[in-house]
């Protein structure tokens, strides 16, 4: 299941990042978003998500959310 299908307020463990875009992969890694790391969807909007990774909160779009497999 990708992050765009996740419930708000529930913690998930990232299983993998599925993208062929190396720049996108590097960006997610710089946020601390990599395999084995916990992630929580704080809020869902129409085409964006607020997520909590480590001690930070980030807004990500649907494309990023679909690349994160939990």
Secondary structure in CASP SS format (residue, H / E / C, confidence):
PFRMAT SS
TARGET T0000
AUTHOR 0000-0000-0000
METHOD secondary structure of the structure
MODEL  1
X C 1.00
X E 1.00
X H 1.00
X H 1.00
X H 1.00
X C 1.00
X C 1.00
X C 1.00
X C 1.00
X C 1.00
X E 1.00
X E 1.00
X E 1.00
X C 1.00
X C 1.00
X E 1.00
X E 1.00
X C 1.00
X C 1.00
X C 1.00
X C 1.00
X H 1.00
X H 1.00
X H 1.00
X H 1.00
X H 1.00
X H 1.00
X H 1.00
X H 1.00
X H 1.00
X C 1.00
X C 1.00
X C 1.00
X C 1.00
X C 1.00
X C 1.00
X C 1.00
X E 1.00
X E 1.00
X E 1.00
X E 1.00
X E 1.00
X E 1.00
X E 1.00
X C 1.00
X C 1.00
X C 1.00
X E 1.00
X E 1.00
X E 1.00
X E 1.00
X E 1.00
X E 1.00
X C 1.00
X C 1.00
X E 1.00
X E 1.00
X E 1.00
X E 1.00
X E 1.00
X E 1.00
X H 1.00
X H 1.00
X H 1.00
X H 1.00
X H 1.00
X H 1.00
X E 1.00
X E 1.00
X C 1.00
END
